Amino acid sequence: FARAYAEAEGLAYVSHYNDLTVIAGQGTIGAEIERQAADTDMVVVSVGGGGLISGIAGFLKGRNPGVKIIGASPRNDHAMLCSVRAGKVVAHADAQPTLSDGTAGGVEPGAITLPFCRELVDDWVLVSEEQIADAMRRYMTYDNQLIEGAAGVAIASLLDIAATQPESIKG
């Protein structure tokens, strides 16, 4: 709708993920991670269209090629992972509703984020709706803050990694 409206009104449309300037801006999160935790060796990022992880991974891998970047997506809707596996933009054929509306939806044809995700993301974790809800509840219980579903995906993925690969988690 936004793209059609912008075109009809002669306005510029800026994608929330499929734009180099937006991706560069999201890379400042990588700079903040480095500033706060310079010895970080793994970062888990929720993935929708891939802009956020492209920016963060681009910055961090540029500074430390050994940092492991983990893409986190809901099992119910993971179009970018499907596209990475296919080597081209594809739809998640059996996508279902998810608590993570911030990562839900497809990847637009010609997305500049696909090559970034293919090159920069080292591994992927898919989490269930139950894991997302549990992560959100845990965060609310222990940190007394409300988080949305996409943040729950990242936390659920980190909890999954800690449970299945504890040797990969420091401290």
C-alpha positions as CSV (number, residue, x, y, z in Angstrom):
1,F,0.0,0.0,0.0
2,A,2.7,2.4,1.0
3,R,4.6,1.8,-2.3
4,A,1.5,2.3,-4.4
5,Y,0.5,5.5,-2.4
6,A,4.0,6.9,-2.8
7,E,4.0,6.2,-6.5
8,A,0.5,7.7,-7.0
9,E,1.4,10.9,-5.1
10,G,4.9,11.3,-6.6
11,L,6.6,10.6,-3.3
12,A,9.7,8.6,-2.5
13,Y,9.2,5.2,-1.0
14,V,11.8,3.9,1.4
15,S,11.7,0.2,2.3
16,H,12.0,-0.6,5.9
17,Y,14.5,-3.3,5.2
18,N,15.4,-3.3,1.4
19,D,17.4,-0.1,1.3
20,L,21.1,0.4,1.6
21,T,20.8,3.5,3.7
22,V,18.4,1.8,6.1
23,I,20.7,-1.2,6.3
24,A,23.7,1.1,7.1
25,G,21.6,2.8,9.8
26,Q,20.8,-0.6,11.3
27,G,24.5,-1.4,11.3
28,T,24.9,1.2,14.1
29,I,23.4,-1.5,16.4
30,G,26.5,-3.6,15.5
31,A,28.7,-0.6,16.6
32,E,26.8,-0.4,19.8
33,I,27.2,-4.1,20.5
34,E,30.9,-3.7,19.8
35,R,31.1,-0.7,22.1
36,Q,29.3,-2.4,25.0
37,A,30.8,-5.9,24.6
38,A,34.0,-5.8,22.5
39,D,34.7,-9.5,23.0
40,T,31.3,-10.7,21.6
41,D,31.8,-13.8,19.5
42,M,28.1,-14.6,18.7
43,V,25.1,-12.4,18.0
44,V,21.5,-13.7,17.6
45,V,19.2,-11.4,15.5
46,S,15.5,-11.9,14.6
47,V,15.1,-12.0,10.8
48,G,12.2,-10.8,8.7
49,G,13.2,-9.2,5.4
50,G,16.9,-9.3,6.4
51,G,17.7,-5.6,6.8
52,L,18.5,-5.6,10.5
53,I,20.7,-8.7,10.4
54,S,22.4,-7.4,7.2
55,G,23.4,-4.1,8.9
56,I,24.5,-5.7,12.2
57,A,26.4,-8.5,10.6
58,G,28.0,-6.3,8.0
59,F,29.4,-4.0,10.7
60,L,30.5,-6.7,13.1
61,K,32.0,-9.1,10.5
62,G,33.8,-6.1,9.0
63,R,35.5,-5.6,12.4
64,N,35.8,-9.2,13.4
65,P,35.2,-11.8,10.6
66,G,35.2,-14.6,13.2
67,V,32.0,-13.3,15.0
68,K,29.2,-15.9,14.5
69,I,25.9,-14.4,13.3
70,I,22.8,-16.4,14.0
71,G,19.6,-15.6,12.1
72,A,16.5,-16.3,14.3
73,S,13.0,-16.8,12.8
74,P,9.7,-18.3,13.8
75,R,9.1,-21.7,12.4
76,N,5.7,-20.5,11.3
77,D,7.0,-17.8,8.9
78,H,10.6,-17.8,7.8
79,A,10.7,-16.5,4.2
80,M,14.3,-15.3,4.3
81,L,15.6,-18.6,5.4
82,C,13.6,-20.3,2.6
83,S,15.1,-17.8,0.2
84,V,18.6,-18.4,1.5
85,R,18.2,-22.1,1.1
86,A,16.8,-21.7,-2.4
87,G,19.4,-19.2,-3.5
88,K,16.6,-16.8,-4.7
89,V,13.7,-15.0,-3.3
90,V,10.9,-17.5,-2.6
91,A,7.8,-17.5,-0.4
92,H,7.5,-19.6,2.7
93,A,5.1,-22.1,1.1
94,D,3.2,-23.0,4.3
95,A,3.6,-19.8,6.3
96,Q,1.3,-19.5,9.3
97,P,0.4,-16.7,11.7
98,T,3.1,-15.9,14.3
99,L,3.4,-13.9,17.5
100,S,6.4,-12.2,15.7
101,D,4.6,-9.8,13.4
102,G,7.9,-7.8,13.1
103,T,9.5,-10.7,11.2
104,A,6.4,-12.0,9.4
105,G,5.8,-11.7,5.7
106,G,7.6,-12.4,2.5
107,V,10.8,-11.0,1.0
108,E,10.2,-8.7,-2.0
109,P,11.6,-9.8,-5.4
110,G,15.1,-8.4,-6.0
111,A,15.7,-7.9,-2.3
112,I,19.2,-6.6,-1.8
113,T,19.2,-8.3,1.6
114,L,19.3,-11.9,0.2
115,P,22.9,-11.9,-0.8
116,F,23.9,-10.2,2.5
117,C,22.0,-13.0,4.4
118,R,23.6,-15.7,2.3
119,E,27.1,-14.3,2.9
120,L,27.0,-13.0,6.4
121,V,24.6,-15.3,8.4
122,D,26.5,-18.3,9.7
123,D,23.6,-20.3,11.1
124,W,19.8,-20.2,11.5
125,V,17.5,-21.2,14.4
126,L,13.8,-21.7,13.9
127,V,11.6,-21.5,17.0
128,S,8.0,-22.5,17.7
129,E,5.2,-20.2,18.8
130,E,5.4,-21.8,22.2
131,Q,9.1,-21.0,22.5
132,I,8.4,-17.4,21.5
133,A,5.6,-17.0,24.0
134,D,7.7,-18.6,26.8
135,A,10.6,-16.3,26.0
136,M,8.3,-13.3,26.2
137,R,6.8,-14.5,29.5
138,R,10.3,-15.1,30.9
139,Y,11.5,-11.7,30.0
140,M,8.4,-10.1,31.5
141,T,8.8,-12.1,34.7
142,Y,12.5,-11.6,35.2
143,D,13.1,-8.2,33.7
144,N,9.7,-6.6,34.4
145,Q,9.5,-5.3,30.8
146,L,7.1,-6.1,28.0
147,I,8.6,-7.2,24.7
148,E,7.1,-7.8,21.3
149,G,7.2,-11.1,19.4
150,A,10.3,-10.4,17.3
151,A,12.3,-9.8,20.4
152,G,10.8,-13.0,21.8
153,V,12.2,-14.8,18.7
154,A,15.7,-13.7,19.4
155,I,15.5,-14.7,23.1
156,A,13.8,-18.0,22.3
157,S,16.6,-18.8,19.8
158,L,19.3,-17.9,22.3
159,L,17.6,-20.2,24.9
160,D,17.4,-22.9,22.3
161,I,21.1,-22.6,21.5
162,A,22.0,-22.6,25.2
163,A,19.9,-25.8,25.7
164,T,21.2,-27.7,22.6
165,Q,24.7,-26.3,22.3
166,P,25.7,-25.0,25.7
167,E,29.4,-25.1,24.7
168,S,28.7,-22.2,22.3
169,I,27.5,-19.9,25.0
170,K,30.1,-18.0,27.1
171,G,29.4,-16.7,30.6
